[in-house]
Amino acid sequence: MAVTVTIAEAESRMDELLDAALRGEEVAITRDDIPVAKLTPIRSPCKAGWLKGRVSLDDSFFDPLPDDELRGWGLKD
């Protein structure tokens, strides 16, 4: 079910609208009857440190890139 609310309604019903978005409902917010925003859930928020202990980098990871690689990225003439 799609839900359309004004900005004022969205401010007063934000918890309810977020729950609706998490259930998969489309939530549109309007200004002067024109849709200006849509609430959508973030399914897998990335948390800081989630790769700690899973990825190991040796010291060469921090070495400067070769000139041909830098040229490919437009970072060197």
N, CA, C and O atoms as a Tripos MOL2 file, in Angstrom:
@<TRIPOS>MOLECULE
protein
  308   307    77     0     0
PROTEIN
NO_CHARGES

@<TRIPOS>ATOM
      1 N           0.8380   -1.1680    0.0000 N.3       1 MET1
      2 CA          0.0000    0.0000    0.0000 C.3       1 MET1
      3 C           0.8930    1.2450    0.0000 C.2       1 MET1
      4 O           1.8170    1.3350    0.8080 O.2       1 MET1
      5 N           0.6400    2.1690   -0.8630 N.am      2 ALA2
      6 CA          1.4010    3.4190   -0.9260 C.3       2 ALA2
      7 C           0.8070    4.4330    0.0430 C.2       2 ALA2
      8 O          -0.4120    4.5550    0.1670 O.2       2 ALA2
      9 N           1.6820    5.1540    0.7210 N.am      3 VAL3
     10 CA          1.2650    6.1800    1.6640 C.3       3 VAL3
     11 C           1.8090    7.5100    1.1750 C.2       3 VAL3
     12 O           2.9970    7.6150    0.8710 O.2       3 VAL3
     13 N           0.9730    8.5130    1.0950 N.am      4 THR4
     14 CA          1.3920    9.8600    0.6980 C.3       4 THR4
     15 C           0.9770   10.8200    1.7980 C.2       4 THR4
     16 O          -0.1840   10.8680    2.2050 O.2       4 THR4
     17 N           1.9660   11.5900    2.2740 N.am      5 VAL5
     18 CA          1.6950   12.5280    3.3600 C.3       5 VAL5
     19 C           2.3610   13.8690    3.0690 C.2       5 VAL5
     20 O           3.3130   13.9580    2.2940 O.2       5 VAL5
     21 N           1.8350   14.9000    3.7080 N.am      6 THR6
     22 CA          2.4630   16.2170    3.6000 C.3       6 THR6
     23 C           3.6670   16.2610    4.5490 C.2       6 THR6
     24 O           3.8550   15.3700    5.3770 O.2       6 THR6
     25 N           4.4650   17.3030    4.4100 N.am      7 ILE7
     26 CA          5.6210   17.4560    5.2910 C.3       7 ILE7
     27 C           5.1710   17.5460    6.7490 C.2       7 ILE7
     28 O           5.7850   16.9360    7.6250 O.2       7 ILE7
     29 N           4.1120   18.2970    7.0110 N.am      8 ALA8
     30 CA          3.6050   18.4400    8.3840 C.3       8 ALA8
     31 C           3.1680   17.0910    8.9480 C.2       8 ALA8
     32 O           3.4610   16.7690   10.0990 O.2       8 ALA8
     33 N           2.4600   16.3010    8.1260 N.am      9 GLU9
     34 CA          2.0400   14.9660    8.5730 C.3       9 GLU9
     35 C           3.2500   14.0910    8.8460 C.2       9 GLU9
     36 O           3.2910   13.3670    9.8410 O.2       9 GLU9
     37 N           4.2420   14.1600    7.9550 N.am     10 ALA10
     38 CA          5.4410   13.3430    8.1140 C.3      10 ALA10
     39 C           6.1510   13.6740    9.4240 C.2      10 ALA10
     40 O           6.6430   12.7790   10.1110 O.2      10 ALA10
     41 N           6.2040   14.9560    9.7650 N.am     11 GLU11
     42 CA          6.8470   15.3510   11.0170 C.3      11 GLU11
     43 C           6.1390   14.7540   12.2270 C.2      11 GLU11
     44 O           6.7910   14.3110   13.1740 O.2      11 GLU11
     45 N           4.8340   14.7400   12.2000 N.am     12 SER12
     46 CA          4.0940   14.2550   13.3660 C.3      12 SER12
     47 C           3.9450   12.7380   13.3890 C.2      12 SER12
     48 O           3.6720   12.1660   14.4440 O.2      12 SER12
     49 N           4.1190   12.0760   12.2460 N.am     13 ARG13
     50 CA          3.9090   10.6180   12.1600 C.3      13 ARG13
     51 C           5.1740    9.8620   11.7580 C.2      13 ARG13
     52 O           5.0810    8.7500   11.2380 O.2      13 ARG13
     53 N           6.3520   10.4390   11.9860 N.am     14 MET14
     54 CA          7.5840    9.8550   11.4680 C.3      14 MET14
     55 C           7.7950    8.4090   11.9110 C.2      14 MET14
     56 O           8.1530    7.5730   11.0810 O.2      14 MET14
     57 N           7.5870    8.0840   13.1870 N.am     15 ASP15
     58 CA          7.7720    6.7040   13.6440 C.3      15 ASP15
     59 C           6.8960    5.7380   12.8590 C.2      15 ASP15
     60 O           7.3580    4.6950   12.3960 O.2      15 ASP15
     61 N           5.6430    6.0940   12.7180 N.am     16 GLU16
     62 CA          4.6860    5.2580   11.9870 C.3      16 GLU16
     63 C           5.1010    5.1060   10.5220 C.2      16 GLU16
     64 O           5.0100    4.0140    9.9620 O.2      16 GLU16
     65 N           5.5540    6.1910    9.9060 N.am     17 LEU17
     66 CA          5.9480    6.1550    8.4940 C.3      17 LEU17
     67 C           7.2230    5.3410    8.2930 C.2      17 LEU17
     68 O           7.3570    4.6250    7.3010 O.2      17 LEU17
     69 N           8.1490    5.4520    9.2290 N.am     18 LEU18
     70 CA          9.3600    4.6310    9.1410 C.3      18 LEU18
     71 C           9.0250    3.1510    9.2590 C.2      18 LEU18
     72 O           9.5810    2.3260    8.5350 O.2      18 LEU18
     73 N           8.1200    2.8150   10.1680 N.am     19 ASP19
     74 CA          7.6820    1.4210   10.2820 C.3      19 ASP19
     75 C           7.0470    0.9360    8.9810 C.2      19 ASP19
     76 O           7.2890   -0.1930    8.5530 O.2      19 ASP19
     77 N           6.2370    1.7840    8.3550 N.am     20 ALA20
     78 CA          5.6070    1.4170    7.0790 C.3      20 ALA20
     79 C           6.6650    1.1790    6.0130 C.2      20 ALA20
     80 O           6.5700    0.2180    5.2490 O.2      20 ALA20
     81 N           7.6640    2.0400    5.9530 N.am     21 ALA21
     82 CA          8.7400    1.8700    4.9720 C.3      21 ALA21
     83 C           9.4980    0.5680    5.2270 C.2      21 ALA21
     84 O           9.8470   -0.1390    4.2810 O.2      21 ALA21
     85 N           9.7510    0.2490    6.4800 N.am     22 LEU22
     86 CA         10.4440   -0.9980    6.8200 C.3      22 LEU22
     87 C           9.6280   -2.2300    6.4380 C.2      22 LEU22
     88 O          10.1890   -3.2930    6.1700 O.2      22 LEU22
     89 N           8.3140   -2.0880    6.4150 N.am     23 ARG23
     90 CA          7.4470   -3.1940    5.9760 C.3      23 ARG23
     91 C           7.3900   -3.3040    4.4590 C.2      23 ARG23
     92 O           6.7820   -4.2280    3.9200 O.2      23 ARG23
     93 N           8.0210   -2.3650    3.7770 N.am     24 GLY24
     94 CA          8.0390   -2.4140    2.3180 C.3      24 GLY24
     95 C           7.0380   -1.4990    1.6500 C.2      24 GLY24
     96 O           6.9320   -1.4880    0.4230 O.2      24 GLY24
     97 N           6.2980   -0.7280    2.4390 N.am     25 GLU25
     98 CA          5.3380    0.2060    1.8440 C.3      25 GLU25
     99 C           6.0660    1.4230    1.2810 C.2      25 GLU25
    100 O           7.0730    1.8650    1.8330 O.2      25 GLU25
    101 N           5.5530    1.9530    0.1930 N.am     26 GLU26
    102 CA          6.1130    3.1760   -0.3700 C.3      26 GLU26
    103 C           5.5450    4.3600    0.3890 C.2      26 GLU26
    104 O           4.3300    4.4950    0.5310 O.2      26 GLU26
    105 N           6.4330    5.2160    0.8760 N.am     27 VAL27
    106 CA          6.0160    6.3980    1.6300 C.3      27 VAL27
    107 C           6.5370    7.6350    0.8990 C.2      27 VAL27
    108 O           7.7450    7.8600    0.8190 O.2      27 VAL27
    109 N           5.6160    8.4270    0.3720 N.am     28 ALA28
    110 CA          5.9770    9.6520   -0.3400 C.3      28 ALA28
    111 C           5.6130   10.8560    0.5130 C.2      28 ALA28
    112 O           4.5640   10.8850    1.1570 O.2      28 ALA28
    113 N           6.4940   11.8510    0.5080 N.am     29 ILE29
    114 CA          6.2470   13.0940    1.2370 C.3      29 ILE29
    115 C           6.0820   14.2010    0.2020 C.2      29 ILE29
    116 O           6.8780   14.3330   -0.7280 O.2      29 ILE29
    117 N           5.0220   14.9970    0.3890 N.am     30 THR30
    118 CA          4.7120   16.0240   -0.6000 C.3      30 THR30
    119 C           4.7920   17.4290   -0.0160 C.2      30 THR30
    120 O           4.6380   17.6400    1.1860 O.2      30 THR30
    121 N           5.0380   18.3750   -0.9050 N.am     31 ARG31
    122 CA          4.9530   19.8030   -0.5850 C.3      31 ARG31
    123 C           4.0720   20.4130   -1.6600 C.2      31 ARG31
    124 O           4.3700   20.2910   -2.8490 O.2      31 ARG31
    125 N           2.9980   21.0630   -1.2600 N.am     32 ASP32
    126 CA          2.0470   21.6500   -2.2140 C.3      32 ASP32
    127 C           1.5730   20.6210   -3.2360 C.2      32 ASP32
    128 O           1.4840   20.9060   -4.4310 O.2      32 ASP32
    129 N           1.2730   19.4220   -2.7450 N.am     33 ASP33
    130 CA          0.7730   18.3030   -3.5620 C.3      33 ASP33
    131 C           1.7840   17.7840   -4.5840 C.2      33 ASP33
    132 O           1.4050   17.0530   -5.4990 O.2      33 ASP33
    133 N           3.0550   18.1420   -4.4500 N.am     34 ILE34
    134 CA          4.1030   17.6460   -5.3510 C.3      34 ILE34
    135 C           5.0310   16.7440   -4.5460 C.2      34 ILE34
    136 O           5.5810   17.1830   -3.5360 O.2      34 ILE34
    137 N           5.2200   15.4920   -4.9690 N.am     35 PRO35
    138 CA          6.1330   14.6020   -4.2470 C.3      35 PRO35
    139 C           7.5560   15.1660   -4.2480 C.2      35 PRO35
    140 O           8.0910   15.5330   -5.2940 O.2      35 PRO35
    141 N           8.1570   15.2270   -3.0540 N.am     36 VAL36
    142 CA          9.5100   15.7690   -2.9400 C.3      36 VAL36
    143 C          10.4840   14.7870   -2.3010 C.2      36 VAL36
    144 O          11.6970   14.9760   -2.3960 O.2      36 VAL36
    145 N           9.9790   13.7450   -1.6530 N.am     37 ALA37
    146 CA         10.8620   12.7790   -1.0080 C.3      37 ALA37
    147 C          10.1450   11.4460   -0.8720 C.2      37 ALA37
    148 O           8.9160   11.3690   -0.8910 O.2      37 ALA37
    149 N          10.9600   10.3890   -0.7310 N.am     38 LYS38
    150 CA         10.4080    9.0570   -0.5460 C.3      38 LYS38
    151 C          11.2030    8.3740    0.5590 C.2      38 LYS38
    152 O          12.4330    8.4210    0.5570 O.2      38 LYS38
    153 N          10.5160    7.7430    1.4980 N.am     39 LEU39
    154 CA         11.1800    6.9870    2.5500 C.3      39 LEU39
    155 C          11.3920    5.5680    2.0710 C.2      39 LEU39
    156 O          10.4660    4.9110    1.5950 O.2      39 LEU39
    157 N          12.6130    5.1050    2.2030 N.am     40 THR40
    158 CA         12.9340    3.7250    1.8650 C.3      40 THR40
    159 C          13.8380    3.1660    2.9550 C.2      40 THR40
    160 O          14.6420    3.9030    3.5260 O.2      40 THR40
    161 N          13.7190    1.8840    3.2510 N.am     41 PRO41
    162 CA         14.5540    1.3100    4.2950 C.3      41 PRO41
    163 C          15.9800    1.0810    3.8090 C.2      41 PRO41
    164 O          16.2230    0.8620    2.6220 O.2      41 PRO41
    165 N          16.9000    1.1360    4.7360 N.am     42 ILE42
    166 CA         18.2820    0.7290    4.4720 C.3      42 ILE42
    167 C          18.3810   -0.6790    5.0370 C.2      42 ILE42
    168 O          18.3160   -0.8800    6.2500 O.2      42 ILE42
    169 N          18.5350   -1.6330    4.1620 N.am     43 ARG43
    170 CA         18.4670   -3.0410    4.5840 C.3      43 ARG43
    171 C          19.6910   -3.5040    5.3670 C.2      43 ARG43
    172 O          19.5480   -4.2110    6.3640 O.2      43 ARG43
    173 N          20.8840   -3.1210    4.9380 N.am     44 SER44
    174 CA         22.1050   -3.5980    5.5820 C.3      44 SER44
    175 C          23.0210   -2.4310    5.9070 C.2      44 SER44
    176 O          23.9720   -2.1600    5.1730 O.2      44 SER44
    177 N          22.7430   -1.7480    6.9920 N.am     45 PRO45
    178 CA         23.6180   -0.6210    7.3020 C.3      45 PRO45
    179 C          25.0370   -1.1050    7.5630 C.2      45 PRO45
    180 O          25.2540   -2.0920    8.2660 O.2      45 PRO45
    181 N          25.9720   -0.4110    6.9980 N.am     46 CYS46
    182 CA         27.3800   -0.7500    7.1770 C.3      46 CYS46
    183 C          27.8280   -0.2090    8.5280 C.2      46 CYS46
    184 O          27.6460    0.9730    8.8220 O.2      46 CYS46
    185 N          28.4000   -1.0530    9.3260 N.am     47 LYS47
    186 CA         28.8590   -0.6450   10.6430 C.3      47 LYS47
    187 C          30.3790   -0.5480   10.6290 C.2      47 LYS47
    188 O          31.0550   -1.3930   10.0440 O.2      47 LYS47
    189 N          30.8980    0.4570   11.2590 N.am     48 ALA48
    190 CA         32.3450    0.6440   11.3240 C.3      48 ALA48
    191 C          32.9960   -0.5850   11.9440 C.2      48 ALA48
    192 O          32.5450   -1.1080   12.9630 O.2      48 ALA48
    193 N          34.0610   -1.0250   11.3020 N.am     49 GLY49
    194 CA         34.8230   -2.1480   11.8350 C.3      49 GLY49
    195 C          34.2870   -3.5130   11.4880 C.2      49 GLY49
    196 O          34.7640   -4.5100   12.0310 O.2      49 GLY49
    197 N          33.3090   -3.5970   10.6020 N.am     50 TRP50
    198 CA         32.6940   -4.8970   10.3140 C.3      50 TRP50
    199 C          33.6360   -5.8680    9.6170 C.2      50 TRP50
    200 O          33.3740   -7.0710    9.6070 O.2      50 TRP50
    201 N          34.7310   -5.3740    9.0300 N.am     51 LEU51
    202 CA         35.7010   -6.2610    8.3910 C.3      51 LEU51
    203 C          36.9100   -6.5560    9.2740 C.2      51 LEU51
    204 O          37.8090   -7.2950    8.8710 O.2      51 LEU51
    205 N          36.9360   -5.9840   10.4730 N.am     52 LYS52
    206 CA         38.0690   -6.1920   11.3610 C.3      52 LYS52
    207 C          38.2690   -7.6910   11.5970 C.2      52 LYS52
    208 O          37.3440   -8.4120   11.9710 O.2      52 LYS52
    209 N          39.4980   -8.1300   11.3660 N.am     53 GLY53
    210 CA         39.8160   -9.5390   11.5460 C.3      53 GLY53
    211 C          39.4990  -10.4030   10.3380 C.2      53 GLY53
    212 O          39.8710  -11.5760   10.3180 O.2      53 GLY53
    213 N          38.8280   -9.8670    9.3370 N.am     54 ARG54
    214 CA         38.4800  -10.6310    8.1340 C.3      54 ARG54
    215 C          39.3780  -10.2840    6.9610 C.2      54 ARG54
    216 O          39.5440  -11.0880    6.0440 O.2      54 ARG54
    217 N          39.9490   -9.1080    6.9840 N.am     55 VAL55
    218 CA         40.7980   -8.6450    5.8900 C.3      55 VAL55
    219 C          42.1550   -8.2980    6.4680 C.2      55 VAL55
    220 O          42.2610   -7.5670    7.4530 O.2      55 VAL55
    221 N          43.1870   -8.8320    5.8410 N.am     56 SER56
    222 CA         44.5290   -8.4690    6.2940 C.3      56 SER56
    223 C          45.2640   -7.8230    5.1250 C.2      56 SER56
    224 O          45.1610   -8.2730    3.9840 O.2      56 SER56
    225 N          45.9880   -6.7910    5.4200 N.am     57 LEU57
    226 CA         46.7420   -6.0540    4.4120 C.3      57 LEU57
    227 C          48.2170   -6.1200    4.7770 C.2      57 LEU57
    228 O          48.6020   -5.8780    5.9210 O.2      57 LEU57
    229 N          49.0350   -6.4550    3.7800 N.am     58 ASP58
    230 CA         50.4610   -6.3860    4.0700 C.3      58 ASP58
    231 C          50.9520   -4.9610    3.8230 C.2      58 ASP58
    232 O          50.2080   -4.1280    3.3060 O.2      58 ASP58
    233 N          52.1700   -4.6880    4.1800 N.am     59 ASP59
    234 CA         52.6990   -3.3290    4.0860 C.3      59 ASP59
    235 C          52.6940   -2.7840    2.6640 C.2      59 ASP59
    236 O          52.6350   -1.5690    2.4770 O.2      59 ASP59
    237 N          52.7560   -3.6550    1.6550 N.am     60 SER60
    238 CA         52.7930   -3.1810    0.2640 C.3      60 SER60
    239 C          51.4820   -2.4920   -0.1460 C.2      60 SER60
    240 O          51.4530   -1.7480   -1.1270 O.2      60 SER60
    241 N          50.4150   -2.7370    0.5930 N.am     61 PHE61
    242 CA         49.1370   -2.0920    0.2840 C.3      61 PHE61
    243 C          49.2800   -0.5700    0.2850 C.2      61 PHE61
    244 O          48.5990    0.1220   -0.4720 O.2      61 PHE61
    245 N          50.1580   -0.0550    1.1280 N.am     62 PHE62
    246 CA         50.3170    1.3770    1.2850 C.3      62 PHE62
    247 C          51.4050    1.9610    0.3860 C.2      62 PHE62
    248 O          51.6670    3.1630    0.4390 O.2      62 PHE62
    249 N          52.0410    1.1270   -0.4400 N.am     63 ASP63
    250 CA         53.0630    1.6250   -1.3710 C.3      63 ASP63
    251 C          52.4130    2.5180   -2.4260 C.2      63 ASP63
    252 O          51.2520    2.3150   -2.7820 O.2      63 ASP63
    253 N          53.1590    3.5090   -2.9300 N.am     64 PRO64
    254 CA         52.6080    4.3600   -4.0040 C.3      64 PRO64
    255 C          52.2820    3.5240   -5.2390 C.2      64 PRO64
    256 O          52.9530    2.5330   -5.5290 O.2      64 PRO64
    257 N          51.2520    3.9360   -5.9540 N.am     65 LEU65
    258 CA         50.8870    3.2430   -7.1890 C.3      65 LEU65
    259 C          51.9180    3.5460   -8.2740 C.2      65 LEU65
    260 O          52.5290    4.6150   -8.2770 O.2      65 LEU65
    261 N          52.1090    2.5960   -9.1990 N.am     66 PRO66
    262 CA         53.0370    2.8560  -10.3050 C.3      66 PRO66
    263 C          52.5090    3.9760  -11.2050 C.2      66 PRO66
    264 O          51.3060    4.2300  -11.2570 O.2      66 PRO66
    265 N          53.4270    4.6380  -11.9100 N.am     67 ASP67
    266 CA         53.0660    5.7710  -12.7630 C.3      67 ASP67
    267 C          51.9890    5.4180  -13.7900 C.2      67 ASP67
    268 O          51.0830    6.2180  -14.0210 O.2      67 ASP67
    269 N          52.0690    4.2320  -14.4140 N.am     68 ASP68
    270 CA         51.0750    3.8780  -15.4280 C.3      68 ASP68
    271 C          49.6730    3.7570  -14.8230 C.2      68 ASP68
    272 O          48.6870    4.0870  -15.4820 O.2      68 ASP68
    273 N          49.5790    3.2940  -13.5890 N.am     69 GLU69
    274 CA         48.2820    3.2210  -12.9170 C.3      69 GLU69
    275 C          47.7570    4.6280  -12.6130 C.2      69 GLU69
    276 O          46.5750    4.9080  -12.8110 O.2      69 GLU69
    277 N          48.6240    5.4970  -12.1390 N.am     70 LEU70
    278 CA         48.2170    6.8730  -11.8600 C.3      70 LEU70
    279 C          47.7640    7.5850  -13.1310 C.2      70 LEU70
    280 O          46.8000    8.3490  -13.1030 O.2      70 LEU70
    281 N          48.4560    7.3390  -14.2460 N.am     71 ARG71
    282 CA         48.0470    7.9340  -15.5210 C.3      71 ARG71
    283 C          46.6720    7.4260  -15.9330 C.2      71 ARG71
    284 O          45.8620    8.1920  -16.4560 O.2      71 ARG71
    285 N          46.4010    6.1620  -15.7070 N.am     72 GLY72
    286 CA         45.1000    5.5820  -16.0420 C.3      72 GLY72
    287 C          43.9450    6.2290  -15.2920 C.2      72 GLY72
    288 O          42.8190    6.2630  -15.7880 O.2      72 GLY72
    289 N          44.2190    6.7350  -14.1170 N.am     73 TRP73
    290 CA         43.2180    7.4290  -13.3140 C.3      73 TRP73
    291 C          43.2570    8.9220  -13.5440 C.2      73 TRP73
    292 O          42.5110    9.6710  -12.9120 O.2      73 TRP73
    293 N          44.1260    9.3620  -14.4480 N.am     74 GLY74
    294 CA         44.2270   10.7920  -14.7480 C.3      74 GLY74
    295 C          44.8860   11.5860  -13.6460 C.2      74 GLY74
    296 O          44.6700   12.7930  -13.5320 O.2      74 GLY74
    297 N          45.6960   10.9140  -12.8220 N.am     75 LEU75
    298 CA         46.3300   11.5730  -11.6930 C.3      75 LEU75
    299 C          47.7800   11.9610  -11.9820 C.2      75 LEU75
    300 O          48.4530   12.5690  -11.1490 O.2      75 LEU75
    301 N          48.2340   11.6070  -13.1510 N.am     76 LYS76
    302 CA         49.6130   11.9420  -13.5080 C.3      76 LYS76
    303 C          49.6660   12.1160  -15.0130 C.2      76 LYS76
    304 O          49.0020   11.3970  -15.7600 O.2      76 LYS76
    305 N          50.4780   13.0950  -15.4540 N.am     77 ASP77
    306 CA         50.6290   13.3350  -16.9020 C.3      77 ASP77
    307 C          51.5800   12.3520  -17.5270 C.2      77 ASP77
    308 O          51.8220   12.4080  -18.7320 O.2      77 ASP77
@<TRIPOS>BOND
     1     1     2 1
     2     2     3 1
     3     3     4 2
     4     3     5 am
     5     5     6 1
     6     6     7 1
     7     7     8 2
     8     7     9 am
     9     9    10 1
    10    10    11 1
    11    11    12 2
    12    11    13 am
    13    13    14 1
    14    14    15 1
    15    15    16 2
    16    15    17 am
    17    17    18 1
    18    18    19 1
    19    19    20 2
    20    19    21 am
    21    21    22 1
    22    22    23 1
    23    23    24 2
    24    23    25 am
    25    25    26 1
    26    26    27 1
    27    27    28 2
    28    27    29 am
    29    29    30 1
    30    30    31 1
    31    31    32 2
    32    31    33 am
    33    33    34 1
    34    34    35 1
    35    35    36 2
    36    35    37 am
    37    37    38 1
    38    38    39 1
    39    39    40 2
    40    39    41 am
    41    41    42 1
    42    42    43 1
    43    43    44 2
    44    43    45 am
    45    45    46 1
    46    46    47 1
    47    47    48 2
    48    47    49 am
    49    49    50 1
    50    50    51 1
    51    51    52 2
    52    51    53 am
    53    53    54 1
    54    54    55 1
    55    55    56 2
    56    55    57 am
    57    57    58 1
    58    58    59 1
    59    59    60 2
    60    59    61 am
    61    61    62 1
    62    62    63 1
    63    63    64 2
    64    63    65 am
    65    65    66 1
    66    66    67 1
    67    67    68 2
    68    67    69 am
    69    69    70 1
    70    70    71 1
    71    71    72 2
    72    71    73 am
    73    73    74 1
    74    74    75 1
    75    75    76 2
    76    75    77 am
    77    77    78 1
    78    78    79 1
    79    79    80 2
    80    79    81 am
    81    81    82 1
    82    82    83 1
    83    83    84 2
    84    83    85 am
    85    85    86 1
    86    86    87 1
    87    87    88 2
    88    87    89 am
    89    89    90 1
    90    90    91 1
    91    91    92 2
    92    91    93 am
    93    93    94 1
    94    94    95 1
    95    95    96 2
    96    95    97 am
    97    97    98 1
    98    98    99 1
    99    99   100 2
   100    99   101 am
   101   101   102 1
   102   102   103 1
   103   103   104 2
   104   103   105 am
   105   105   106 1
   106   106   107 1
   107   107   108 2
   108   107   109 am
   109   109   110 1
   110   110   111 1
   111   111   112 2
   112   111   113 am
   113   113   114 1
   114   114   115 1
   115   115   116 2
   116   115   117 am
   117   117   118 1
   118   118   119 1
   119   119   120 2
   120   119   121 am
   121   121   122 1
   122   122   123 1
   123   123   124 2
   124   123   125 am
   125   125   126 1
   126   126   127 1
   127   127   128 2
   128   127   129 am
   129   129   130 1
   130   130   131 1
   131   131   132 2
   132   131   133 am
   133   133   134 1
   134   134   135 1
   135   135   136 2
   136   135   137 am
   137   137   138 1
   138   138   139 1
   139   139   140 2
   140   139   141 am
   141   141   142 1
   142   142   143 1
   143   143   144 2
   144   143   145 am
   145   145   146 1
   146   146   147 1
   147   147   148 2
   148   147   149 am
   149   149   150 1
   150   150   151 1
   151   151   152 2
   152   151   153 am
   153   153   154 1
   154   154   155 1
   155   155   156 2
   156   155   157 am
   157   157   158 1
   158   158   159 1
   159   159   160 2
   160   159   161 am
   161   161   162 1
   162   162   163 1
   163   163   164 2
   164   163   165 am
   165   165   166 1
   166   166   167 1
   167   167   168 2
   168   167   169 am
   169   169   170 1
   170   170   171 1
   171   171   172 2
   172   171   173 am
   173   173   174 1
   174   174   175 1
   175   175   176 2
   176   175   177 am
   177   177   178 1
   178   178   179 1
   179   179   180 2
   180   179   181 am
   181   181   182 1
   182   182   183 1
   183   183   184 2
   184   183   185 am
   185   185   186 1
   186   186   187 1
   187   187   188 2
   188   187   189 am
   189   189   190 1
   190   190   191 1
   191   191   192 2
   192   191   193 am
   193   193   194 1
   194   194   195 1
   195   195   196 2
   196   195   197 am
   197   197   198 1
   198   198   199 1
   199   199   200 2
   200   199   201 am
   201   201   202 1
   202   202   203 1
   203   203   204 2
   204   203   205 am
   205   205   206 1
   206   206   207 1
   207   207   208 2
   208   207   209 am
   209   209   210 1
   210   210   211 1
   211   211   212 2
   212   211   213 am
   213   213   214 1
   214   214   215 1
   215   215   216 2
   216   215   217 am
   217   217   218 1
   218   218   219 1
   219   219   220 2
   220   219   221 am
   221   221   222 1
   222   222   223 1
   223   223   224 2
   224   223   225 am
   225   225   226 1
   226   226   227 1
   227   227   228 2
   228   227   229 am
   229   229   230 1
   230   230   231 1
   231   231   232 2
   232   231   233 am
   233   233   234 1
   234   234   235 1
   235   235   236 2
   236   235   237 am
   237   237   238 1
   238   238   239 1
   239   239   240 2
   240   239   241 am
   241   241   242 1
   242   242   243 1
   243   243   244 2
   244   243   245 am
   245   245   246 1
   246   246   247 1
   247   247   248 2
   248   247   249 am
   249   249   250 1
   250   250   251 1
   251   251   252 2
   252   251   253 am
   253   253   254 1
   254   254   255 1
   255   255   256 2
   256   255   257 am
   257   257   258 1
   258   258   259 1
   259   259   260 2
   260   259   261 am
   261   261   262 1
   262   262   263 1
   263   263   264 2
   264   263   265 am
   265   265   266 1
   266   266   267 1
   267   267   268 2
   268   267   269 am
   269   269   270 1
   270   270   271 1
   271   271   272 2
   272   271   273 am
   273   273   274 1
   274   274   275 1
   275   275   276 2
   276   275   277 am
   277   277   278 1
   278   278   279 1
   279   279   280 2
   280   279   281 am
   281   281   282 1
   282   282   283 1
   283   283   284 2
   284   283   285 am
   285   285   286 1
   286   286   287 1
   287   287   288 2
   288   287   289 am
   289   289   290 1
   290   290   291 1
   291   291   292 2
   292   291   293 am
   293   293   294 1
   294   294   295 1
   295   295   296 2
   296   295   297 am
   297   297   298 1
   298   298   299 1
   299   299   300 2
   300   299   301 am
   301   301   302 1
   302   302   303 1
   303   303   304 2
   304   303   305 am
   305   305   306 1
   306   306   307 1
   307   307   308 2
@<TRIPOS>SUBSTRUCTURE
     1 MET1         2 RESIDUE 1 A MET
     2 ALA2         6 RESIDUE 1 A ALA
     3 VAL3        10 RESIDUE 1 A VAL
     4 THR4        14 RESIDUE 1 A THR
     5 VAL5        18 RESIDUE 1 A VAL
     6 THR6        22 RESIDUE 1 A THR
     7 ILE7        26 RESIDUE 1 A ILE
     8 ALA8        30 RESIDUE 1 A ALA
     9 GLU9        34 RESIDUE 1 A GLU
    10 ALA10       38 RESIDUE 1 A ALA
    11 GLU11       42 RESIDUE 1 A GLU
    12 SER12       46 RESIDUE 1 A SER
    13 ARG13       50 RESIDUE 1 A ARG
    14 MET14       54 RESIDUE 1 A MET
    15 ASP15       58 RESIDUE 1 A ASP
    16 GLU16       62 RESIDUE 1 A GLU
    17 LEU17       66 RESIDUE 1 A LEU
    18 LEU18       70 RESIDUE 1 A LEU
    19 ASP19       74 RESIDUE 1 A ASP
    20 ALA20       78 RESIDUE 1 A ALA
    21 ALA21       82 RESIDUE 1 A ALA
    22 LEU22       86 RESIDUE 1 A LEU
    23 ARG23       90 RESIDUE 1 A ARG
    24 GLY24       94 RESIDUE 1 A GLY
    25 GLU25       98 RESIDUE 1 A GLU
    26 GLU26      102 RESIDUE 1 A GLU
    27 VAL27      106 RESIDUE 1 A VAL
    28 ALA28      110 RESIDUE 1 A ALA
    29 ILE29      114 RESIDUE 1 A ILE
    30 THR30      118 RESIDUE 1 A THR
    31 ARG31      122 RESIDUE 1 A ARG
    32 ASP32      126 RESIDUE 1 A ASP
    33 ASP33      130 RESIDUE 1 A ASP
    34 ILE34      134 RESIDUE 1 A ILE
    35 PRO35      138 RESIDUE 1 A PRO
    36 VAL36      142 RESIDUE 1 A VAL
    37 ALA37      146 RESIDUE 1 A ALA
    38 LYS38      150 RESIDUE 1 A LYS
    39 LEU39      154 RESIDUE 1 A LEU
    40 THR40      158 RESIDUE 1 A THR
    41 PRO41      162 RESIDUE 1 A PRO
    42 ILE42      166 RESIDUE 1 A ILE
    43 ARG43      170 RESIDUE 1 A ARG
    44 SER44      174 RESIDUE 1 A SER
    45 PRO45      178 RESIDUE 1 A PRO
    46 CYS46      182 RESIDUE 1 A CYS
    47 LYS47      186 RESIDUE 1 A LYS
    48 ALA48      190 RESIDUE 1 A ALA
    49 GLY49      194 RESIDUE 1 A GLY
    50 TRP50      198 RESIDUE 1 A TRP
    51 LEU51      202 RESIDUE 1 A LEU
    52 LYS52      206 RESIDUE 1 A LYS
    53 GLY53      210 RESIDUE 1 A GLY
    54 ARG54      214 RESIDUE 1 A ARG
    55 VAL55      218 RESIDUE 1 A VAL
    56 SER56      222 RESIDUE 1 A SER
    57 LEU57      226 RESIDUE 1 A LEU
    58 ASP58      230 RESIDUE 1 A ASP
    59 ASP59      234 RESIDUE 1 A ASP
    60 SER60      238 RESIDUE 1 A SER
    61 PHE61      242 RESIDUE 1 A PHE
    62 PHE62      246 RESIDUE 1 A PHE
    63 ASP63      250 RESIDUE 1 A ASP
    64 PRO64      254 RESIDUE 1 A PRO
    65 LEU65      258 RESIDUE 1 A LEU
    66 PRO66      262 RESIDUE 1 A PRO
    67 ASP67      266 RESIDUE 1 A ASP
    68 ASP68      270 RESIDUE 1 A ASP
    69 GLU69      274 RESIDUE 1 A GLU
    70 LEU70      278 RESIDUE 1 A LEU
    71 ARG71      282 RESIDUE 1 A ARG
    72 GLY72      286 RESIDUE 1 A GLY
    73 TRP73      290 RESIDUE 1 A TRP
    74 GLY74      294 RESIDUE 1 A GLY
    75 LEU75      298 RESIDUE 1 A LEU
    76 LYS76      302 RESIDUE 1 A LYS
    77 ASP77      306 RESIDUE 1 A ASP
